[in-house]
Amino acid sequence: MSEQYNVPFEERLRTCQQHINDKLMAIFSSLPFLNSPLGTAMQYGAVLGGKRLRPFLIYSVGEMFGLPKKSLDAAALSIECIHAYSLIHDDLPAMDNDDLRRGQPTCHLKFGESQAILAGDALQSLAFEILAKQDMPSVSLSDRLAMIAELASASGFAGMCGGQSLDLAAEGKQIDLASLEQIHQHKTGALIRSAVRLGAYSAGQRGREVLPLLEQYAQAIGLAFQVHDDILDVIGNTEIIGKRQGNDQQLGKNTYPVLLGLAQAQQKARDLYEEALDALTELEKRSYDTATLKQLAGFIIERNS
């Protein structure tokens, strides 16, 4: 087993967070007009806080195939830019109208609505510039192209944006559990599945051979992540979760605690965790080390923010 497993999981996650922050700042430092209102808003939205779970997932999958971190940096940075853009836009008055993100004023409150919109737009473009241009040792051009297509699909109409649209359309309406899962499999799950796929595509054919099992794992943790987010909206502490507790209820959003009750929602998260472990067990039978992916699945349903 790698020496990294002797390091506590949350310490490895913090190391990843710092690595991503440093890499993002290096990229921002190379951009023109860095100190303009737009450049400052982009940095605020992308570098301020954040768990960096999606980059961590890319690194964890890639390292399972023995890939060096340098081969995975571009994918990790690009998906975090997409995630940051989605949060900036999700917080806008026309969307969720949030005033708190990661414990700080949301981007549109800090810099104005027009700059926040542009910051999200520019971060989306930056994601694909990074994925297209940044050095990716040992990753073939055909695999890089597949990764660009994957991130575009996961970010757009068939993925995250589609899920956001379904979520907005459902506000104030009573929907069933299947409809709620469809929303979250797109809005939240699409980028989590994409992180797994990007890590797998980095490994070429070896990654594609076990992609169905990795996708089973990603599907489970992606939904578990959202179920637990819904739970935190009910029982979480605003100062700890970094966003306004109870906001979903105020907006009339459909959530797992609303549809199932709190206890059943908590059981749903545990069931999804077990589904994720089942997929990893099959990967272990093929001699892959899944220790980090197991720990990540546990962290997703136990976190307090």
C-alpha positions as a printed Julia matrix, in Angstrom:
305×3 Matrix{Float64}:
   0.0    0.0     0.0
   1.22   3.5    -0.83
   2.71   5.64    1.94
  -0.07   8.18    1.34
  -2.53   5.92    3.21
  -0.54   6.46    6.42
  -1.63  10.1     6.22
  -5.14  10.79    7.61
  -7.75  11.26    4.9
  -8.72  14.81    5.84
  -5.05  15.84    5.83
  -4.7   14.47    2.29
  -7.84  16.37    1.31
  -6.39  19.59    2.77
  -3.16  18.98    0.84
  -5.21  18.65   -2.35
  -7.08  21.86   -1.53
  -3.83  23.76   -1.12
  -2.39  22.22   -4.29
  -5.44  23.31   -6.32
  -5.43  26.78   -4.76
  -1.74  27.24   -5.6
  -2.22  26.0    -9.17
  -5.26  28.22   -9.7
  -3.41  31.27   -8.41
  -0.49  30.49  -10.73
  -2.92  30.38  -13.67
  -4.66  33.61  -12.62
  -1.27  35.3   -12.21
  -0.53  34.62  -15.87
  -3.75  36.25  -17.08
  -3.88  39.84  -18.34
  -5.9   42.41  -16.37
  -5.55  40.28  -13.23
  -6.41  43.19  -10.91
  -9.44  44.3   -12.92
 -12.91  43.87  -11.35
 -13.47  40.78  -13.49
 -10.12  39.2   -12.61
 -10.69  39.84   -8.92
 -14.22  38.38   -9.07
 -12.94  35.27  -10.84
 -10.3   34.69   -8.19
 -12.81  35.3    -5.41
 -15.23  32.76   -6.85
 -12.63  30.11   -7.66
 -10.0   30.28   -4.93
 -12.01  31.28   -1.85
 -12.63  28.13    0.24
 -14.06  25.02   -1.34
 -13.67  21.34   -0.47
 -12.1   20.48   -3.88
 -13.82  17.08   -3.84
 -14.05  16.86   -7.62
 -10.31  17.45   -8.17
  -9.57  15.06   -5.3
 -11.72  12.45   -7.04
  -9.78  12.91  -10.3
  -6.46  12.48   -8.47
  -7.76   9.45   -6.55
  -8.95   7.67   -9.69
  -5.83   8.58  -11.67
  -3.51   7.46   -8.91
  -5.36   4.14   -8.77
  -3.94   3.59  -12.25
  -0.49   4.79  -11.2
  -0.64   8.15  -12.97
   1.5   11.03  -11.67
  -0.26  14.12  -10.33
   1.16  16.23  -13.18
  -0.83  14.17  -15.68
  -4.02  14.91  -13.74
  -3.58  18.6   -12.87
  -5.21  19.97  -16.02
  -8.38  17.92  -15.53
  -8.5   18.76  -11.82
  -8.12  22.5   -12.42
 -10.61  22.55  -15.28
 -13.37  20.79  -13.34
 -12.86  23.13  -10.38
 -13.22  26.15  -12.71
 -16.5   24.7   -13.99
 -17.68  24.04  -10.43
 -16.78  27.58   -9.34
 -18.62  29.1   -12.31
 -21.7   26.99  -11.51
 -21.75  28.19   -7.89
 -21.38  31.86   -8.87
 -24.3   31.58  -11.28
 -26.37  29.37   -8.95
 -26.2   32.08   -6.26
 -27.46  34.87   -8.56
 -30.79  36.6    -7.8
 -32.38  35.0   -10.87
 -31.38  31.53   -9.61
 -31.18  30.66   -5.87
 -30.61  34.26   -4.73
 -28.1   33.27   -2.03
 -26.14  35.81    0.0
 -23.62  33.43    1.57
 -21.2   30.96   -0.04
 -18.3   29.21    1.72
 -18.9   31.46    4.7
 -18.41  34.68    2.69
 -20.7   37.05    0.76
 -21.63  35.58   -2.61
 -19.82  36.87   -5.68
 -22.66  39.08   -6.93
 -22.98  40.77   -3.54
 -19.26  41.42   -3.41
 -18.69  42.59   -7.0
 -22.12  43.26   -8.48
 -24.39  41.07  -10.54
 -22.89  41.92  -13.95
 -19.32  41.13  -12.86
 -20.47  37.88  -11.24
 -22.14  36.77  -14.47
 -18.99  37.59  -16.43
 -16.78  35.87  -13.82
 -18.79  32.67  -14.25
 -18.62  32.95  -18.04
 -14.87  33.54  -17.98
 -14.23  30.64  -15.58
 -16.15  28.31  -17.89
 -13.99  29.37  -20.84
 -10.84  29.1   -18.74
 -11.7   25.5   -17.87
 -11.58  24.42  -21.49
  -8.47  26.49  -22.21
  -6.67  24.65  -19.39
  -7.88  21.24  -20.52
  -6.92  21.92  -24.13
  -3.51  23.53  -23.6
  -1.92  22.55  -20.29
   0.78  19.88  -20.28
  -0.57  16.37  -19.57
   2.38  13.94  -19.61
   1.5   10.36  -20.61
  -2.02  11.34  -21.76
  -2.63  10.84  -25.48
  -4.22  13.5   -27.68
  -7.22  11.26  -28.35
  -7.77  10.8   -24.61
  -7.41  14.55  -24.06
 -10.06  15.16  -26.74
 -12.36  12.66  -25.02
 -11.84  14.54  -21.76
 -12.74  17.89  -23.35
 -15.91  16.38  -24.81
 -16.76  14.76  -21.47
 -16.44  17.97  -19.48
 -18.49  19.9   -22.05
 -21.27  17.32  -21.92
 -21.28  17.14  -18.12
 -21.4   20.95  -17.83
 -24.12  21.69  -20.33
 -27.7   20.88  -21.27
 -27.28  17.11  -20.8
 -25.59  17.6   -17.42
 -25.29  20.34  -14.84
 -27.14  23.16  -16.64
 -29.99  20.82  -17.5
 -30.24  19.83  -13.85
 -30.25  23.46  -12.73
 -33.1   24.18  -15.14
 -35.11  21.22  -13.83
 -34.45  22.37  -10.27
 -35.72  25.88  -10.98
 -38.81  24.54  -12.74
 -39.66  22.37   -9.72
 -39.53  25.2    -7.15
 -42.82  25.55   -5.31
 -44.2   22.36   -6.88
 -44.64  18.91   -5.39
 -42.58  16.35   -7.34
 -41.96  12.66   -6.81
 -38.74  10.95   -5.76
 -37.85   9.87   -9.32
 -38.06  13.47  -10.52
 -35.93  14.65   -7.62
 -33.27  12.07   -8.4
 -33.29  13.14  -12.05
 -32.6   16.72  -10.96
 -29.72  15.76   -8.72
 -28.18  13.2   -11.07
 -27.73  16.12  -13.45
 -27.25  19.2   -11.26
 -24.78  17.66   -8.79
 -24.08  14.15  -10.04
 -22.97  15.1   -13.55
 -19.74  16.8   -12.45
 -18.96  14.08   -9.92
 -19.39  11.4   -12.6
 -17.31  13.58  -14.91
 -14.47  13.69  -12.36
 -14.38   9.9   -12.33
 -14.46   9.72  -16.11
 -11.71  12.32  -16.49
  -9.49  10.32  -14.14
 -10.26   7.13  -16.05
  -9.71   8.68  -19.5
  -6.33   9.9   -18.31
  -5.34   6.23  -18.02
  -6.44   5.39  -21.56
  -7.65   1.86  -22.27
  -7.02   0.65  -18.71
  -9.42   3.28  -17.42
 -12.08   2.55  -20.0
 -12.05  -1.16  -19.16
 -13.3   -0.54  -15.63
 -15.34   2.59  -16.36
 -18.73   0.87  -15.74
 -17.68   0.06  -12.16
 -16.25   3.52  -11.61
 -19.46   5.06  -12.95
 -21.51   2.89  -10.58
 -19.42   4.27   -7.73
 -19.73   7.84   -9.01
 -23.5    7.56   -9.46
 -23.86   6.45   -5.84
 -21.58   9.06   -4.25
 -22.96  11.83   -6.48
 -26.49  11.21   -5.24
 -25.26  10.64   -1.67
 -23.53  14.02   -1.8
 -26.79  15.77   -2.65
 -28.86  13.79   -0.14
 -26.4   14.79    2.58
 -26.46  18.43    1.39
 -30.24  18.35    1.78
 -29.83  16.92    5.28
 -27.33  19.64    6.21
 -29.83  22.28    5.06
 -32.12  20.95    7.81
 -29.71  20.16   10.63
 -26.51  22.0     9.68
 -25.0   25.1    11.25
 -24.8   28.14    8.95
 -21.33  29.06   10.25
 -20.03  25.54    9.55
 -21.75  24.71    6.25
 -20.81  28.14    4.87
 -24.21  28.89    3.35
 -27.57  29.9     4.76
 -29.12  26.98    6.66
 -32.78  26.45    5.78
 -32.5   28.26    2.44
 -33.9   25.31    0.45
 -37.03  25.28    2.59
 -37.5   29.03    2.19
 -37.31  28.66   -1.6
 -39.85  25.83   -1.59
 -37.33  23.39   -3.02
 -37.99  19.68   -3.16
 -35.4   17.88   -1.02
 -34.93  14.37    0.32
 -35.94  15.3     3.89
 -39.1   16.94    2.51
 -40.05  13.92    0.4
 -38.81  11.12    2.69
 -38.51  12.66    6.14
 -35.18  13.27    7.85
 -34.62   9.73    9.16
 -35.36   8.11    5.8
 -33.15  10.64    4.02
 -30.29   9.72    6.36
 -30.92   6.03    5.61
 -30.91   6.81    1.88
 -27.44   8.33    2.21
 -26.19   5.23    4.03
 -27.7    2.93    1.37
 -25.95   4.91   -1.38
 -22.67   4.62    0.55
 -23.08   0.83    0.54
 -23.77   0.88   -3.21
 -20.52   2.77   -3.72
 -18.61   0.2    -1.66
 -20.11  -2.64   -3.7
 -18.64  -1.16   -6.88
 -15.26  -0.73   -5.23
 -15.28  -4.35   -4.08
 -15.51  -5.42   -7.71
 -12.58  -3.16   -8.58
 -10.53  -4.71   -5.78
 -11.14  -8.13   -7.34
  -9.25  -6.76  -10.35
  -6.32  -5.85   -8.08
  -7.01  -2.11   -7.89
  -6.34  -0.27   -4.63
  -9.56   1.58   -3.76
  -8.72   2.68   -0.2
  -8.9    6.4    -0.95
 -12.15   6.08   -2.89
 -13.68   4.21    0.08
 -12.61   6.94    2.47
 -14.0    9.6     0.16
 -17.4    7.85    0.05
 -17.48   7.84    3.84
 -16.44  11.48    4.07
 -19.29  12.52    1.73
 -22.01  11.24    4.06
 -20.28  12.21    7.32
 -19.1   15.76    6.56
 -20.59  18.72    8.43
 -20.17  21.24    5.61
